[in-house]
Amino acid sequence: MNVSAPTGSDDNAYWQRPNAEPEPFGADRPVPAPDPAPTYQGPPRTPPPSPHWQPPVVQQPPPPRHLPEQDMDALDESEGSARTVTYGIGLVVGAIALILMCLLCARVLF
């Protein structure tokens, strides 16, 4: 197969088809009319519900109960004791951590 252009005056003649017949889909073929676009008719209609149909009835729940009154003084006292316990545990853990750090540093230095 030779893909190089032959020597000659017309360079495009080499690349043209061998027969010069009009192509079946050429410009001289009549163009068919486009099909008319179908129009949208909308969604199909739903049948009406039965005349005896009713929506489900929801029973009304009873009103909520009242919460007991809060004793603000007892709440403050319990919060204070919880804070004291938390601080106490934190101080004990901090003291143990300080002692362990001193022991580890002393072991490294001596």
BAKOLDO-917872 format. One line per 10 residues: number of its first residue (from 1); their letters; for each residue y, z, x of N, C-alpha, C. Coordinates in nm, 2 decimals. Example, Ala and Ser with C-alpha at 12.3 -4.5 7.8 and 13.67 -1.06 7.14 Angstrom:
<rs>
1 = AS = -0.57,0.78,1.32,-0.45,0.78,1.23,-0.33,0.78,1.32  -0.22,0.71,1.28,-0.11,0.71,1.37,0.00,0.79,1.29
</rs>
This chain:
<rs>
1 = MNVSAPTGSD = -0.12,0.00,0.09,0.00,0.00,0.00,0.12,0.00,0.09  0.21,-0.09,0.06,0.33,-0.11,0.14,0.45,-0.05,0.06  0.51,0.05,0.11,0.62,0.11,0.04,0.76,0.08,0.10  0.76,0.00,0.20,0.89,-0.04,0.26,0.94,-0.16,0.19  1.07,-0.17,0.18,1.13,-0.29,0.11,1.12,-0.41,0.20  1.08,-0.52,0.13,1.07,-0.65,0.21,1.20,-0.70,0.26  1.20,-0.78,0.35,1.33,-0.83,0.40,1.37,-0.94,0.31  1.50,-0.94,0.27,1.55,-1.04,0.18,1.69,-1.00,0.14  1.75,-1.08,0.05,1.89,-1.06,0.01,1.90,-0.95,-0.10  1.80,-0.95,-0.20,1.81,-0.87,-0.31,1.72,-0.74,-0.29
11 = DNAYWQRPNA = 1.78,-0.63,-0.27,1.70,-0.51,-0.25,1.64,-0.45,-0.38  1.70,-0.47,-0.49,1.65,-0.42,-0.62,1.53,-0.50,-0.67  1.52,-0.63,-0.63,1.41,-0.71,-0.69,1.27,-0.66,-0.65  1.26,-0.59,-0.54,1.13,-0.54,-0.50,1.09,-0.43,-0.60  1.18,-0.35,-0.65,1.15,-0.23,-0.73,1.14,-0.27,-0.88  1.17,-0.39,-0.92,1.17,-0.43,-1.06,1.02,-0.45,-1.10  1.00,-0.45,-1.24,0.86,-0.47,-1.29,0.83,-0.62,-1.27  0.70,-0.65,-1.26,0.66,-0.79,-1.24,0.69,-0.88,-1.36  0.67,-0.83,-1.48,0.70,-0.92,-1.59,0.83,-0.88,-1.66  0.91,-0.97,-1.70,1.04,-0.94,-1.76,1.04,-0.94,-1.91
21 = EPEPFGADRP = 0.93,-0.91,-1.97,0.92,-0.91,-2.12,1.00,-0.79,-2.17  1.05,-0.80,-2.29,1.12,-0.68,-2.35,1.02,-0.57,-2.38  1.06,-0.45,-2.34,0.97,-0.34,-2.36,0.96,-0.31,-2.51  0.85,-0.25,-2.55,0.83,-0.22,-2.70,0.93,-0.12,-2.75  0.99,-0.04,-2.66,1.08,0.06,-2.70,1.22,0.03,-2.65  1.25,-0.09,-2.64,1.38,-0.14,-2.58,1.49,-0.13,-2.68  1.60,-0.19,-2.64,1.72,-0.19,-2.72,1.72,-0.29,-2.84  1.63,-0.39,-2.83,1.63,-0.49,-2.93,1.53,-0.45,-3.05  1.46,-0.34,-3.03,1.37,-0.29,-3.14,1.45,-0.21,-3.24  1.42,-0.24,-3.37,1.50,-0.17,-3.47,1.47,-0.01,-3.47
31 = VPAPDPAPTY = 1.58,0.06,-3.49,1.57,0.21,-3.49,1.54,0.25,-3.63  1.43,0.33,-3.66,1.40,0.37,-3.79,1.51,0.48,-3.84  1.53,0.48,-3.97,1.62,0.57,-4.02,1.57,0.71,-4.01  1.65,0.81,-3.98,1.59,0.95,-3.97,1.55,1.00,-4.10  1.45,1.08,-4.10,1.40,1.14,-4.22,1.51,1.24,-4.28  1.53,1.24,-4.41,1.63,1.33,-4.46,1.58,1.48,-4.44  1.68,1.56,-4.40,1.65,1.70,-4.37,1.61,1.77,-4.49  1.51,1.85,-4.50,1.48,1.92,-4.62,1.58,2.04,-4.63  1.61,2.06,-4.76,1.71,2.17,-4.78,1.63,2.30,-4.81  1.69,2.41,-4.77,1.63,2.54,-4.79,1.64,2.58,-4.93
41 = QGPPRTPPPS = 1.53,2.61,-5.00,1.53,2.65,-5.14,1.55,2.80,-5.16  1.54,2.87,-5.05,1.55,3.02,-5.06,1.41,3.08,-5.07  1.41,3.21,-5.07,1.28,3.28,-5.07,1.22,3.27,-5.21  1.09,3.28,-5.22,1.02,3.27,-5.35,1.06,3.39,-5.44  1.07,3.38,-5.56,1.11,3.48,-5.65,0.99,3.58,-5.67  1.02,3.71,-5.68,0.92,3.81,-5.70,0.90,3.84,-5.85  0.78,3.87,-5.89,0.77,3.90,-6.03,0.84,4.03,-6.06  0.89,4.04,-6.18,0.96,4.17,-6.22,0.85,4.28,-6.23  0.90,4.40,-6.21,0.80,4.51,-6.22,0.76,4.54,-6.36  0.66,4.61,-6.38,0.61,4.65,-6.51,0.72,4.73,-6.58
51 = PHWQPPVVQQ = 0.73,4.72,-6.71,0.83,4.80,-6.78,0.80,4.95,-6.79  0.67,4.98,-6.76,0.63,5.12,-6.76,0.63,5.19,-6.62  0.68,5.11,-6.52,0.68,5.16,-6.39,0.80,5.25,-6.37  0.79,5.36,-6.30,0.90,5.45,-6.27,0.88,5.50,-6.13  0.99,5.53,-6.06,0.98,5.57,-5.92,0.92,5.71,-5.92  0.86,5.75,-5.81,0.80,5.89,-5.80,0.91,5.99,-5.81  0.87,6.10,-5.88,0.97,6.21,-5.90,0.94,6.32,-5.79  1.04,6.36,-5.73,1.03,6.47,-5.63,1.08,6.60,-5.69  0.99,6.70,-5.68,1.03,6.83,-5.73,1.13,6.89,-5.64  1.22,6.97,-5.70,1.33,7.04,-5.63,1.26,7.16,-5.56
61 = PPPPRHLPEQ = 1.28,7.17,-5.43,1.23,7.29,-5.36,1.31,7.41,-5.40  1.25,7.53,-5.39,1.33,7.65,-5.42,1.44,7.68,-5.32  1.54,7.75,-5.35,1.65,7.77,-5.26,1.60,7.86,-5.14  1.66,7.85,-5.02,1.62,7.92,-4.91,1.64,8.07,-4.93  1.55,8.15,-4.86,1.57,8.30,-4.87,1.68,8.34,-4.78  1.73,8.46,-4.80,1.83,8.52,-4.72,1.77,8.59,-4.60  1.83,8.57,-4.48,1.78,8.63,-4.36,1.83,8.78,-4.36  1.76,8.87,-4.30,1.80,9.00,-4.29,1.93,9.01,-4.21  2.01,9.12,-4.23,2.13,9.14,-4.16,2.10,9.17,-4.02  2.18,9.13,-3.92,2.16,9.16,-3.78,2.24,9.28,-3.74
71 = DMDALDESEG = 2.17,9.37,-3.66,2.23,9.49,-3.61,2.29,9.45,-3.47  2.42,9.43,-3.47,2.49,9.38,-3.35,2.48,9.49,-3.24  2.49,9.62,-3.27,2.48,9.72,-3.17,2.35,9.72,-3.10  2.24,9.71,-3.18,2.10,9.71,-3.12,2.08,9.58,-3.04  2.14,9.47,-3.08,2.13,9.35,-3.00,2.20,9.36,-2.86  2.32,9.42,-2.86,2.39,9.44,-2.74,2.31,9.54,-2.65  2.25,9.64,-2.70,2.18,9.74,-2.62,2.06,9.67,-2.56  1.98,9.59,-2.64,1.86,9.52,-2.58,1.90,9.42,-2.48  2.01,9.35,-2.49,2.06,9.25,-2.39,2.10,9.33,-2.26  2.16,9.44,-2.28,2.20,9.52,-2.16,2.08,9.57,-2.08
81 = SARTVTYGIG = 1.97,9.62,-2.15,1.85,9.66,-2.08,1.78,9.55,-2.02  1.78,9.43,-2.08,1.71,9.31,-2.02,1.79,9.27,-1.90  1.92,9.28,-1.90,2.00,9.24,-1.78,1.97,9.34,-1.67  1.96,9.47,-1.70,1.93,9.57,-1.60,1.79,9.54,-1.53  1.69,9.51,-1.61,1.56,9.48,-1.56,1.56,9.36,-1.47  1.63,9.26,-1.52,1.64,9.13,-1.44,1.71,9.16,-1.30  1.82,9.23,-1.30,1.89,9.26,-1.18,1.80,9.35,-1.09  1.73,9.44,-1.14,1.64,9.53,-1.06,1.53,9.45,-1.00  1.46,9.36,-1.07,1.36,9.28,-1.01,1.42,9.19,-0.90  1.54,9.13,-0.93,1.60,9.05,-0.83,1.63,9.12,-0.70
91 = LVVGAIALIL = 1.68,9.25,-0.71,1.71,9.33,-0.59,1.58,9.36,-0.51  1.47,9.40,-0.58,1.34,9.43,-0.51,1.29,9.30,-0.44  1.29,9.19,-0.51,1.25,9.06,-0.44,1.34,9.03,-0.32  1.47,9.05,-0.34,1.56,9.02,-0.23,1.54,9.11,-0.11  1.51,9.24,-0.14,1.48,9.33,-0.03,1.36,9.30,0.05  1.25,9.26,-0.03,1.13,9.22,0.03,1.15,9.09,0.12  1.22,9.00,0.07,1.25,8.88,0.14,1.33,8.91,0.27  1.42,9.00,0.26,1.50,9.03,0.38,1.41,9.10,0.49  1.32,9.19,0.44,1.23,9.26,0.54,1.14,9.16,0.60  1.09,9.06,0.53,1.00,8.96,0.58,1.07,8.87,0.68
101 = MCLLCARVLF = 1.19,8.83,0.65,1.27,8.75,0.74,1.30,8.82,0.87  1.33,8.95,0.86,1.35,9.03,0.99,1.23,9.04,1.07  1.11,9.06,1.00,0.99,9.07,1.08,0.95,8.94,1.15  0.97,8.82,1.07,0.94,8.69,1.13,1.04,8.66,1.25  1.16,8.69,1.23,1.26,8.66,1.34,1.23,8.75,1.46  1.20,8.87,1.44,1.17,8.97,1.55,1.04,8.92,1.62  0.95,8.87,1.55,0.82,8.82,1.61,0.85,8.69,1.70  0.94,8.61,1.65,0.98,8.49,1.72,1.06,8.52,1.85  1.15,8.62,1.83,1.24,8.65,1.95,1.16,8.73,2.05  1.07,8.82,2.01,1.01,8.91,2.11,0.87,8.87,2.14
</rs>
